[in-house]
Amino acid sequence: MFTQGPSVTTRFVLLLLVSVLLMTLDHKQQHLDAVRAALSVALHPLRVAANLPFDAAHWLGESLSSRQRLQEENAALRSQHLLLQGQLQKLAALEAENRRLRELLGSAFRLPDRILIAEVYRVASDPFQHIIEINKGALSEAYPDQPVLDAYGVLGQVIRTTPLSATVRLITDPGQTLPVQVNRNGIRTLALGTGVIDRLELPYLPNNSDIRVGDLLVTSGLGGVYPAGYPVARITEVRRNPEAPFATVIASPTAHLDRSREVLLVWTTPAAGPTSPALVEGDADAAAPDREGGTP
């Protein structure tokens, strides 16, 4: 009369087995991607609501800024604008010279990378993972393994997308490996994430490598994920032990991994990337004149 079905222990074991089975299937065959994407869309309004107090405080702070502070910022931005305009003129001349040299060598000059601005709205709470989420996803044509930058250098790469968001693994995550080269002399190596937000390791450089504190590391372009030439980190420590085959080399990322709120999604092929509304202003206009006279 009082039969209640299987015991609590039996139920627990059955639920444990089902959970392990679902995790195994999801890890090996990605059967739950559609479910995860649907849940992400359903939870998106809650995420927006959770960020609402911060956004409101930010808006209120900007609204209450003093007139003097705004004038000082305006003057600083004008000076920076003039400086960047001068550097841009030099860059345009170097780009034209580079194009001419490539034409002499019979090499096609590739189109500039297309970029899309996204905003960071969540940071993983797990201290052993350096992962963030951004507010652009598959509907904005983001894709797994897509490189992500901020205004100062390489930030990481997309590891998973949903229709309205994307998950990005930072370059300092313990599971991240990045092909780099020393900008000064072209030495190629790998930069490994350490789990510390301001620290990368270069474990495969021989003791006699020509590397110094202050050297800039840039992406090498090997591996097909990150385009070549983007800044990654600066060498902060070099220790050479005669008894070890490799030197101990530590670098600090140039990107503001723990501070940047806006990031850039980069498309590395001309056919990829969003169309006009998602392009950063001026990108399409800059590429148009070059298409008329050949490939930019």
Backbone bond lengths (Angstrom), bond angles and torsions (degrees), N, CA, C in turn:
res aa  C-N    CA-C-N  psi(-1)  N-CA   C-N-CA  omega(-1)  CA-C   N-CA-C  phi
1 M - - - 1.468 - - 1.521 111.72 -
2 F 1.311 115.79 -30.39 1.456 118.91 -175.26 1.536 111.87 -111.06
3 T 1.338 115.06 30.36 1.462 119.14 178.61 1.532 110.42 -64.25
4 Q 1.321 115.89 129.48 1.467 121.06 -177.05 1.526 112.23 -118.03
5 G 1.311 119.00 13.66 1.451 120.85 178.95 1.513 111.51 85.50
6 P 1.349 117.14 -163.27 1.476 121.11 -178.08 1.527 111.63 -60.88
7 S 1.307 115.47 156.84 1.467 120.77 179.11 1.521 111.02 -69.87
8 V 1.329 114.82 166.94 1.459 120.15 -179.79 1.528 110.64 -62.50
9 T 1.316 117.49 -38.90 1.469 120.95 179.49 1.521 111.40 -63.50
10 T 1.341 115.88 -42.68 1.474 119.89 178.59 1.520 110.63 -63.12
11 R 1.314 116.58 -43.95 1.464 119.31 178.16 1.526 111.17 -61.05
12 F 1.328 116.65 -43.00 1.464 120.22 -179.79 1.525 111.29 -61.25
13 V 1.353 116.71 -43.80 1.471 119.99 -179.62 1.522 110.29 -64.43
14 L 1.349 117.28 -42.11 1.473 120.33 179.34 1.523 111.21 -63.00
15 L 1.329 117.16 -44.84 1.463 120.22 178.74 1.524 111.10 -64.26
16 L 1.331 117.26 -37.24 1.467 120.79 178.27 1.529 110.72 -63.78
17 L 1.349 116.97 -43.05 1.460 120.72 179.41 1.521 111.19 -65.04
18 V 1.335 116.76 -41.79 1.464 120.49 178.62 1.519 110.52 -63.61
19 S 1.335 117.39 -40.37 1.468 120.86 179.51 1.525 111.01 -63.97
20 V 1.328 116.71 -44.82 1.473 120.15 178.92 1.520 110.29 -62.57
21 L 1.342 117.15 -40.99 1.466 120.68 179.22 1.524 111.16 -63.07
22 L 1.333 117.15 -44.94 1.467 120.38 179.22 1.523 111.45 -64.08
23 M 1.332 118.19 -41.65 1.470 120.74 178.79 1.520 111.18 -64.21
24 T 1.342 116.98 -38.78 1.466 120.57 178.98 1.516 111.25 -65.52
25 L 1.345 116.50 -46.01 1.461 119.57 179.05 1.520 111.64 -63.49
26 D 1.329 116.26 -39.78 1.467 119.30 -179.64 1.524 111.04 -67.09
27 H 1.337 117.09 -38.57 1.461 120.20 -178.33 1.527 112.19 -71.13
28 K 1.325 117.81 -39.28 1.459 120.77 -174.48 1.519 113.48 -90.61
29 Q 1.322 118.29 -34.04 1.465 120.28 -172.71 1.523 114.08 -123.48
30 Q 1.335 118.32 -1.82 1.460 122.94 176.22 1.538 112.69 53.67
31 H 1.330 116.24 41.99 1.459 119.50 179.95 1.528 112.71 -72.28
32 L 1.326 116.93 -19.55 1.462 119.72 -174.62 1.519 112.70 -99.83
33 D 1.328 118.45 10.90 1.461 120.29 179.80 1.520 111.67 -60.97
34 A 1.335 116.30 -41.43 1.469 119.81 -179.67 1.530 110.49 -64.38
35 V 1.337 116.34 -40.83 1.470 119.69 178.60 1.523 110.40 -65.12
36 R 1.344 116.63 -42.49 1.457 120.28 179.05 1.530 111.61 -63.02
37 A 1.341 116.26 -40.04 1.457 119.78 178.67 1.521 111.38 -64.61
38 A 1.346 116.89 -41.82 1.463 120.37 178.99 1.526 111.56 -64.43
39 L 1.335 116.88 -41.34 1.464 120.14 178.19 1.523 111.11 -65.83
40 S 1.347 116.19 -36.06 1.464 119.22 178.40 1.520 110.95 -63.26
41 V 1.338 116.84 -42.26 1.471 120.26 178.45 1.527 110.46 -64.12
42 A 1.333 115.96 -40.69 1.466 119.49 -179.18 1.528 111.98 -66.84
43 L 1.333 116.56 -34.61 1.470 120.51 -177.50 1.517 113.42 -88.36
44 H 1.329 117.20 -6.27 1.461 119.56 -177.37 1.535 112.81 -58.23
45 P 1.351 119.36 -44.06 1.475 118.01 177.13 1.529 113.14 -58.82
46 L 1.345 117.68 -34.88 1.462 120.21 178.92 1.523 110.89 -67.50
47 R 1.336 116.49 -37.44 1.459 119.31 177.95 1.524 110.84 -65.98
48 V 1.335 115.51 -41.52 1.461 119.13 177.52 1.527 110.30 -61.93
49 A 1.342 116.36 -41.81 1.467 120.26 179.14 1.529 111.49 -64.98
50 A 1.353 116.50 -36.21 1.461 119.58 179.12 1.525 111.46 -66.34
51 N 1.333 117.18 -33.32 1.466 121.01 179.22 1.521 112.91 -83.54
52 L 1.331 116.92 -8.69 1.456 120.56 -175.43 1.528 113.46 -59.28
53 P 1.339 120.52 -44.19 1.475 118.64 178.75 1.527 112.91 -59.40
54 F 1.336 117.37 -42.59 1.464 120.08 179.20 1.520 110.76 -63.49
55 D 1.342 116.31 -45.41 1.464 119.68 -179.82 1.533 110.90 -63.27
56 A 1.340 116.31 -39.26 1.462 119.80 179.78 1.527 110.92 -66.56
57 A 1.340 116.32 -40.94 1.470 119.57 177.99 1.526 111.22 -65.13
58 H 1.331 115.85 -39.49 1.469 119.93 178.28 1.526 110.54 -63.51
59 W 1.336 116.12 -44.12 1.470 120.34 179.15 1.526 110.78 -64.15
60 L 1.338 116.43 -41.84 1.456 120.06 -179.41 1.525 110.96 -65.26
61 G 1.354 116.03 -40.54 1.452 119.31 178.60 1.518 112.38 -62.56
62 E 1.332 115.99 -40.88 1.460 119.60 177.73 1.526 110.94 -66.09
63 S 1.324 116.17 -37.92 1.467 119.68 -178.28 1.521 111.64 -67.36
64 L 1.330 117.16 -30.46 1.460 120.77 -176.83 1.533 113.56 -94.57
65 S 1.322 117.24 6.01 1.471 120.77 179.09 1.531 109.82 -60.85
66 S 1.304 114.59 140.85 1.459 118.54 -178.45 1.519 110.79 -71.79
67 R 1.329 115.68 156.26 1.464 121.33 -179.97 1.525 110.73 -63.88
68 Q 1.327 116.59 -37.79 1.454 120.08 -179.93 1.520 111.32 -64.77
69 R 1.327 116.60 -42.01 1.462 120.01 179.17 1.530 110.86 -63.65
70 L 1.315 116.29 -41.32 1.459 119.51 179.01 1.522 111.34 -64.84
71 Q 1.340 116.40 -37.14 1.460 119.13 177.67 1.532 111.08 -66.67
72 E 1.335 116.35 -40.79 1.464 119.60 178.20 1.529 111.03 -63.76
73 E 1.329 116.37 -43.00 1.456 119.60 178.38 1.523 110.95 -64.53
74 N 1.320 116.20 -39.02 1.461 120.10 179.15 1.519 111.13 -63.03
75 A 1.349 116.63 -42.96 1.466 120.40 178.73 1.529 111.07 -64.53
76 A 1.348 116.59 -40.91 1.468 119.79 178.85 1.522 111.20 -64.98
77 L 1.331 116.02 -40.26 1.467 119.71 179.10 1.517 111.76 -67.38
78 R 1.325 116.93 -35.32 1.467 119.56 176.86 1.539 110.82 -64.38
79 S 1.327 115.96 -43.16 1.461 119.62 178.55 1.526 110.99 -63.61
80 Q 1.338 115.81 -42.81 1.456 119.74 178.54 1.530 111.11 -64.91
81 H 1.330 115.64 -37.54 1.463 119.96 178.90 1.528 111.23 -62.57
82 L 1.328 115.95 -43.80 1.464 119.49 178.68 1.534 110.94 -63.03
83 L 1.333 115.83 -41.97 1.455 119.55 179.13 1.526 111.09 -62.42
84 L 1.331 116.61 -45.40 1.468 120.33 -179.85 1.519 111.55 -66.60
85 Q 1.332 117.07 -34.15 1.460 119.49 177.43 1.531 110.24 -63.51
86 G 1.345 116.38 -41.28 1.460 119.25 177.10 1.524 111.92 -63.76
87 Q 1.329 116.68 -42.68 1.459 119.74 177.78 1.525 111.40 -65.80
88 L 1.328 116.90 -34.93 1.463 120.52 178.95 1.523 111.61 -65.21
89 Q 1.324 116.30 -37.67 1.466 118.65 177.67 1.531 110.39 -62.76
90 K 1.336 116.67 -42.04 1.455 119.78 177.61 1.522 110.85 -64.99
91 L 1.342 116.44 -39.49 1.452 120.51 179.05 1.525 111.25 -63.44
92 A 1.337 116.67 -39.92 1.468 119.64 179.02 1.524 111.01 -62.23
93 A 1.346 116.46 -39.99 1.466 119.83 178.22 1.527 110.87 -65.66
94 L 1.337 117.26 -42.04 1.460 120.44 178.89 1.524 111.31 -65.74
95 E 1.334 116.62 -37.91 1.460 120.03 178.26 1.525 111.47 -64.89
96 A 1.333 116.19 -41.42 1.459 119.45 177.68 1.526 110.77 -63.39
97 E 1.342 116.37 -41.48 1.465 119.74 178.48 1.527 110.61 -64.75
98 N 1.323 116.38 -41.14 1.461 120.89 178.25 1.519 110.82 -61.77
99 R 1.342 116.75 -40.68 1.468 121.06 178.76 1.526 111.10 -62.27
100 R 1.334 115.49 -42.58 1.469 118.73 -179.55 1.533 110.73 -64.96
101 L 1.335 116.50 -41.14 1.462 119.50 179.68 1.527 111.14 -65.42
102 R 1.329 116.50 -39.48 1.457 119.13 178.24 1.525 111.21 -65.65
103 E 1.324 116.86 -37.52 1.454 119.61 177.54 1.528 110.67 -64.17
104 L 1.350 116.02 -38.22 1.462 119.12 177.52 1.528 110.98 -64.21
105 L 1.327 116.73 -34.62 1.456 120.59 -179.48 1.524 112.43 -85.91
106 G 1.339 116.71 -2.44 1.455 120.20 -179.81 1.507 113.75 73.74
107 S 1.329 117.29 25.23 1.458 121.52 -178.21 1.517 109.43 -108.51
108 A 1.324 115.86 135.43 1.467 120.33 179.77 1.519 110.05 -76.57
109 F 1.307 115.84 137.06 1.469 122.55 178.88 1.515 107.91 -90.86
110 R 1.332 117.52 118.44 1.451 119.57 -171.54 1.527 112.12 -74.45
111 L 1.304 114.12 158.03 1.463 120.57 177.95 1.522 110.28 -63.81
112 P 1.327 117.36 149.30 1.462 118.86 175.40 1.522 111.30 -63.36
113 D 1.320 115.77 152.77 1.464 120.05 179.60 1.520 110.31 -65.48
114 R 1.327 115.59 141.15 1.467 120.80 175.33 1.521 108.31 -90.94
115 I 1.293 116.41 142.20 1.455 120.32 -174.88 1.520 110.76 -132.88
116 L 1.314 115.18 155.63 1.459 123.20 178.69 1.518 108.40 -138.78
117 I 1.309 116.44 130.77 1.465 121.13 -179.98 1.531 109.48 -81.55
118 A 1.324 115.51 131.80 1.463 122.04 175.73 1.522 108.78 -129.74
119 E 1.314 115.77 165.02 1.468 121.02 -177.32 1.517 110.29 -120.22
120 V 1.326 115.95 136.39 1.458 121.70 176.51 1.529 108.80 -77.33
121 Y 1.331 116.97 127.04 1.462 118.32 179.43 1.533 113.21 -125.94
122 R 1.336 117.12 -3.20 1.463 118.18 175.88 1.513 109.81 -154.82
123 V 1.339 115.88 142.27 1.461 122.66 176.84 1.519 107.63 -121.16
124 A 1.333 116.88 134.59 1.464 120.76 -178.80 1.524 110.45 -61.13
125 S 1.319 115.71 136.77 1.465 120.72 -179.22 1.521 112.63 -82.90
126 D 1.332 117.52 -12.19 1.463 121.37 179.13 1.529 109.80 -70.74
127 P 1.343 118.86 117.58 1.478 120.00 -177.30 1.519 113.20 -67.83
128 F 1.338 117.83 -15.45 1.459 121.28 -177.98 1.530 112.18 -94.37
129 Q 1.322 117.68 0.88 1.453 121.89 177.26 1.519 109.67 -129.52
130 H 1.319 116.64 132.30 1.455 121.41 177.25 1.523 107.54 -104.16
131 I 1.322 114.94 88.08 1.465 121.88 -173.74 1.521 108.83 -133.33
132 I 1.325 116.18 138.53 1.453 122.14 175.88 1.524 108.67 -127.88
133 E 1.319 115.88 164.92 1.468 121.17 173.84 1.521 108.71 -123.12
134 I 1.330 115.73 141.11 1.458 122.27 -178.99 1.519 109.33 -119.66
135 N 1.337 115.37 163.38 1.465 120.23 -171.37 1.528 113.66 -93.09
136 K 1.320 117.74 23.61 1.458 121.41 173.34 1.521 108.14 -125.17
137 G 1.342 115.31 134.63 1.454 118.58 -177.03 1.513 112.72 -135.04
138 A 1.338 115.34 -146.18 1.460 120.58 -174.86 1.526 112.03 -63.31
139 L 1.322 118.13 -30.66 1.463 119.99 178.57 1.521 111.49 -67.04
140 S 1.326 117.52 -22.56 1.473 122.07 174.90 1.526 111.68 -96.40
141 E 1.347 115.57 11.47 1.468 123.30 177.00 1.524 112.94 71.88
142 A 1.332 117.27 21.04 1.462 119.48 170.70 1.520 108.72 -69.58
143 Y 1.328 116.70 151.97 1.460 120.38 -175.84 1.527 109.75 -145.15
144 P 1.339 118.14 154.87 1.469 120.82 178.13 1.522 111.67 -59.20
145 D 1.327 115.68 145.08 1.470 125.52 -178.06 1.520 112.57 73.84
146 Q 1.332 118.35 8.80 1.460 120.37 178.22 1.529 110.29 -72.32
147 P 1.338 118.53 133.17 1.468 120.03 178.68 1.522 112.23 -70.24
148 V 1.329 115.12 145.77 1.462 122.61 -179.83 1.516 108.32 -128.02
149 L 1.340 116.86 132.83 1.457 122.78 -178.73 1.519 109.76 -126.17
150 D 1.334 115.55 164.61 1.455 119.91 163.39 1.529 107.29 -119.37
151 A 1.315 117.92 -165.44 1.457 120.06 -174.96 1.521 112.95 -71.25
152 Y 1.339 118.45 -7.89 1.457 120.75 -172.86 1.520 113.98 -118.83
153 G 1.322 118.70 -12.67 1.454 119.59 179.64 1.512 111.76 163.56
154 V 1.340 115.42 -168.05 1.464 122.29 -177.22 1.529 109.28 -72.05
155 L 1.332 115.25 129.91 1.461 121.75 -178.77 1.527 111.25 -98.64
156 G 1.316 117.38 -42.34 1.464 121.26 -177.53 1.505 110.43 168.09
157 Q 1.342 116.16 -155.11 1.451 120.62 179.26 1.522 110.01 -143.64
158 V 1.327 115.28 151.44 1.462 121.37 178.58 1.526 108.84 -70.20
159 I 1.332 117.28 133.31 1.462 120.59 177.45 1.532 111.81 -113.31
160 R 1.333 117.03 -17.57 1.463 119.31 -179.30 1.514 108.43 -159.82
161 T 1.328 116.90 143.53 1.457 121.20 179.00 1.519 110.55 -126.91
162 T 1.303 115.07 148.79 1.459 123.39 167.59 1.525 106.36 -124.04
163 P 1.317 118.77 171.71 1.472 118.38 -177.52 1.521 114.48 -54.49
164 L 1.359 118.48 -35.34 1.459 120.48 -173.37 1.518 114.04 -114.79
165 S 1.314 117.86 -0.90 1.470 119.23 -177.57 1.517 109.74 -152.69
166 A 1.327 114.93 170.97 1.458 121.46 177.85 1.524 108.59 -144.79
167 T 1.331 115.36 146.81 1.459 122.11 177.09 1.517 109.22 -100.33
168 V 1.325 116.41 130.64 1.462 122.30 -175.15 1.525 109.37 -119.71
169 R 1.340 116.78 128.51 1.456 121.60 173.94 1.527 108.63 -94.17
170 L 1.330 116.81 123.82 1.459 121.52 -178.83 1.529 110.82 -73.12
171 I 1.328 116.16 158.81 1.456 120.54 -176.22 1.520 112.37 -68.46
172 T 1.341 118.41 -16.32 1.465 120.83 179.20 1.523 112.39 -91.63
173 D 1.334 118.32 -0.13 1.461 120.84 177.17 1.530 109.13 -62.39
174 P 1.335 118.45 140.49 1.473 119.64 -177.62 1.526 113.83 -58.85
175 G 1.323 118.28 -22.49 1.453 120.41 -179.46 1.515 114.36 -93.47
176 Q 1.334 117.89 8.49 1.463 121.06 -174.46 1.526 110.89 -102.69
177 T 1.339 115.38 134.79 1.462 123.35 175.29 1.519 108.86 -127.88
178 L 1.324 117.01 132.91 1.460 121.47 -173.34 1.527 110.51 -129.94
179 P 1.351 118.80 119.87 1.472 120.54 175.81 1.536 110.12 -70.39
180 V 1.321 116.89 124.49 1.462 121.43 -177.34 1.525 109.41 -133.06
181 Q 1.319 115.23 170.61 1.453 121.27 171.90 1.515 108.91 -145.15
182 V 1.326 114.78 153.04 1.466 120.61 178.32 1.522 107.66 -75.06
183 N 1.309 116.97 123.76 1.459 120.88 -175.63 1.529 112.37 -64.39
184 R 1.314 117.26 -28.93 1.466 120.92 -176.24 1.519 112.88 -71.87
185 N 1.333 116.98 -40.10 1.466 118.89 -173.89 1.531 114.55 -131.34
186 G 1.336 117.76 -1.66 1.462 120.02 175.07 1.508 115.89 83.53
187 I 1.334 119.69 6.85 1.466 121.40 178.13 1.523 109.55 -62.15
188 R 1.342 116.37 128.62 1.463 121.07 -178.39 1.529 110.30 -100.02
189 T 1.330 115.54 144.09 1.459 121.20 177.67 1.522 108.53 -161.53
190 L 1.323 116.51 -169.09 1.465 122.54 178.63 1.524 109.19 -119.41
191 A 1.328 115.76 138.17 1.461 122.10 173.72 1.528 107.98 -105.35
192 L 1.306 116.73 126.49 1.457 122.05 -176.77 1.521 110.71 -109.28
193 G 1.329 116.62 138.38 1.452 121.06 173.76 1.514 111.12 -69.77
194 T 1.311 116.50 145.15 1.467 121.42 -176.22 1.527 113.16 -113.38
195 G 1.323 117.46 -9.09 1.453 119.31 -173.13 1.514 113.56 88.42
196 V 1.345 116.42 -2.83 1.466 122.25 174.97 1.518 107.67 -107.78
197 I 1.327 117.24 131.12 1.460 121.97 -167.76 1.520 113.57 -64.28
198 D 1.328 119.00 -21.43 1.465 120.65 -177.52 1.525 112.15 -119.76
199 R 1.337 116.74 29.47 1.464 119.41 -173.72 1.523 111.49 -143.69
200 L 1.338 115.84 127.50 1.459 124.04 170.42 1.520 108.16 -122.67
201 E 1.324 115.88 151.99 1.457 120.58 177.95 1.525 109.72 -117.10
202 L 1.344 115.72 143.73 1.456 122.84 174.84 1.529 106.82 -119.25
203 P 1.331 118.20 87.12 1.467 120.39 -167.37 1.522 115.25 -84.94
204 Y 1.313 118.74 -5.39 1.463 119.45 -171.40 1.522 113.27 -115.68
205 L 1.316 117.49 32.58 1.456 121.33 177.42 1.530 109.68 -101.96
206 P 1.343 118.91 122.02 1.468 120.81 178.78 1.528 111.44 -60.97
207 N 1.322 115.38 160.88 1.459 120.93 -178.04 1.521 112.98 -61.56
208 N 1.340 116.35 -28.92 1.465 118.95 -177.59 1.518 113.32 -92.40
209 S 1.340 117.98 12.45 1.465 121.23 179.40 1.524 110.20 -66.61
210 D 1.324 115.45 142.45 1.470 121.40 178.43 1.526 108.55 -83.71
211 I 1.317 115.47 82.64 1.462 120.76 179.68 1.519 108.56 -137.23
212 R 1.327 116.03 139.70 1.455 121.18 -173.14 1.529 109.95 -133.15
213 V 1.322 115.05 159.44 1.463 120.68 172.94 1.530 108.40 -64.13
214 G 1.317 116.13 132.26 1.460 121.57 -178.01 1.511 113.83 99.99
215 D 1.345 118.43 -12.69 1.468 120.43 178.01 1.525 110.20 -62.41
216 L 1.333 114.94 141.25 1.460 120.99 178.09 1.517 109.72 -91.71
217 L 1.339 116.10 130.92 1.457 121.72 173.92 1.522 109.23 -98.85
218 V 1.328 116.47 133.46 1.459 122.03 177.43 1.517 108.78 -125.59
219 T 1.339 116.42 161.65 1.458 120.06 177.73 1.523 109.59 -64.95
220 S 1.329 115.86 139.43 1.463 120.81 -178.14 1.519 112.60 -88.69
221 G 1.334 117.51 -17.44 1.460 120.57 -177.20 1.509 113.12 87.16
222 L 1.334 118.91 -8.14 1.460 121.43 178.56 1.529 109.45 -75.00
223 G 1.313 115.47 147.26 1.464 120.28 -179.70 1.512 113.76 94.79
224 G 1.332 117.75 -19.05 1.458 120.71 174.23 1.508 115.86 78.72
225 V 1.349 118.92 5.67 1.472 120.58 179.74 1.521 110.64 -95.29
226 Y 1.329 116.71 -55.31 1.457 121.13 -177.79 1.522 109.85 -99.89
227 P 1.328 118.63 130.52 1.472 120.12 173.96 1.517 110.53 -66.46
228 A 1.320 115.73 153.34 1.467 120.51 -175.42 1.526 111.34 -71.86
229 G 1.339 115.38 147.80 1.456 120.99 168.98 1.504 116.96 99.00
230 Y 1.353 119.57 -2.96 1.459 120.32 179.82 1.529 110.00 -84.75
231 P 1.343 119.09 136.77 1.466 120.58 179.99 1.524 111.95 -65.73
232 V 1.318 115.60 140.80 1.464 121.23 -178.05 1.524 111.38 -118.39
233 A 1.346 116.81 -52.30 1.469 119.78 -174.20 1.526 109.51 -162.45
234 R 1.329 115.32 169.39 1.460 122.09 172.98 1.527 108.98 -120.79
235 I 1.329 115.42 140.59 1.457 120.70 -179.94 1.529 109.05 -68.53
236 T 1.321 115.83 128.44 1.468 120.81 -179.77 1.521 112.64 -113.81
237 E 1.335 117.61 -17.70 1.463 119.40 -177.13 1.523 109.62 -154.99
238 V 1.327 116.04 133.60 1.463 122.12 175.39 1.520 108.09 -133.43
239 R 1.340 116.53 118.99 1.463 121.71 178.27 1.526 108.59 -123.64
240 R 1.325 115.50 125.62 1.466 121.04 -179.12 1.532 109.42 -111.58
241 N 1.319 114.93 121.08 1.460 121.75 178.61 1.531 108.53 -110.45
242 P 1.339 118.52 114.74 1.462 120.57 -177.41 1.526 113.46 -57.99
243 E 1.326 117.67 -23.43 1.461 120.69 -178.17 1.525 112.35 -86.04
244 A 1.326 117.99 -9.18 1.471 121.50 -179.46 1.523 109.55 -109.50
245 P 1.335 117.33 147.01 1.473 119.68 -178.66 1.518 113.15 -72.26
246 F 1.335 116.98 -26.09 1.457 120.35 -175.96 1.531 110.16 -121.89
247 A 1.324 113.92 149.13 1.463 120.49 175.87 1.529 109.85 -79.03
248 T 1.315 115.87 156.47 1.466 121.61 173.56 1.524 107.43 -94.39
249 V 1.329 115.59 112.48 1.464 120.67 -175.14 1.528 108.23 -123.10
250 I 1.320 116.16 125.97 1.463 123.11 179.86 1.522 108.61 -117.80
251 A 1.324 115.79 140.49 1.465 121.12 179.24 1.519 109.49 -132.73
252 S 1.327 115.17 154.83 1.464 121.86 177.96 1.518 109.08 -113.15
253 P 1.349 119.15 127.30 1.464 121.18 -178.16 1.531 111.54 -59.41
254 T 1.333 115.70 143.01 1.462 119.79 175.52 1.526 111.29 -79.79
255 A 1.323 117.62 -27.84 1.463 121.01 178.12 1.525 110.20 -69.57
256 H 1.322 115.97 149.16 1.462 121.75 177.07 1.527 108.41 -87.23
257 L 1.317 116.22 79.60 1.462 121.03 -171.49 1.520 112.93 -63.51
258 D 1.328 117.22 -32.80 1.460 120.24 -175.93 1.522 112.83 -102.18
259 R 1.351 117.69 6.95 1.459 119.18 -176.62 1.524 113.90 -129.83
260 S 1.306 118.56 -28.25 1.465 120.58 -174.65 1.527 110.52 -65.96
261 R 1.313 115.44 129.57 1.468 120.48 177.11 1.526 110.72 -101.26
262 E 1.340 117.36 -30.43 1.462 121.43 175.62 1.524 108.88 -105.79
263 V 1.333 116.28 137.75 1.463 121.68 -179.96 1.521 108.99 -130.95
264 L 1.325 115.51 169.31 1.453 122.09 -179.07 1.521 109.78 -119.06
265 L 1.332 115.95 125.69 1.459 121.20 169.38 1.522 107.87 -88.85
266 V 1.320 117.05 132.73 1.462 121.75 -174.37 1.516 109.86 -116.23
267 W 1.325 115.21 129.66 1.469 121.46 171.38 1.517 107.68 -100.84
268 T 1.333 116.11 127.47 1.458 120.10 -172.56 1.521 113.62 -98.06
269 T 1.337 118.18 -2.23 1.462 120.82 177.83 1.516 108.80 -121.49
270 P 1.350 119.27 144.96 1.459 121.72 -177.40 1.514 113.28 -60.37
271 A 1.358 117.08 -32.79 1.462 119.51 -176.10 1.505 112.41 -76.21
272 A 1.345 116.60 -22.70 1.450 119.87 -177.64 1.507 109.94 -87.65
273 G 1.328 113.60 172.46 1.459 118.21 174.83 1.495 112.37 99.58
274 P 1.313 116.86 159.02 1.447 122.26 -176.14 1.508 111.84 -73.26
275 T 1.310 115.72 163.45 1.449 121.44 176.52 1.509 110.00 -89.00
276 S 1.314 117.22 -169.51 1.461 123.48 -161.51 1.509 117.19 -44.70
277 P 1.360 122.39 -47.28 1.461 118.45 -174.07 1.517 112.75 -63.79
278 A 1.341 117.83 -31.30 1.455 119.43 -174.63 1.512 113.28 -88.57
279 L 1.312 117.14 -13.38 1.456 119.11 179.48 1.516 110.42 -69.74
280 V 1.295 115.31 144.36 1.464 118.65 173.90 1.515 108.50 -65.43
281 E 1.315 115.90 139.59 1.450 121.70 -174.96 1.518 110.76 -56.74
282 G 1.316 115.70 129.70 1.448 121.76 177.52 1.506 113.60 97.93
283 D 1.366 119.14 -15.65 1.448 120.85 -177.24 1.519 111.38 -68.79
284 A 1.337 116.31 -47.04 1.456 119.49 -179.12 1.518 110.92 -68.02
285 D 1.336 116.47 -38.21 1.464 119.14 -179.86 1.520 111.43 -65.87
286 A 1.343 115.77 -35.17 1.456 118.97 -178.96 1.518 111.17 -70.00
287 A 1.331 116.53 -30.28 1.456 119.14 -177.29 1.513 112.15 -83.67
288 A 1.352 118.64 -25.37 1.460 121.74 -173.00 1.517 113.96 -59.89
289 P 1.350 121.66 -47.22 1.452 120.05 -178.25 1.514 112.57 -62.02
290 D 1.356 116.84 -31.86 1.448 119.41 -177.45 1.515 110.92 -71.59
291 R 1.335 117.60 -29.76 1.455 118.65 -179.27 1.523 111.42 -68.46
292 E 1.324 117.48 -26.59 1.447 119.09 -178.56 1.523 110.94 -72.75
293 G 1.312 116.26 -33.39 1.466 118.26 -177.09 1.508 112.14 -100.61
294 G 1.319 119.91 9.19 1.444 122.72 -178.32 1.511 109.16 133.27
295 T 1.303 116.93 -158.51 1.451 120.74 178.34 1.499 109.63 -91.19
296 P 1.344 119.38 134.62 1.450 121.34 -177.19 1.513 111.08 -71.96
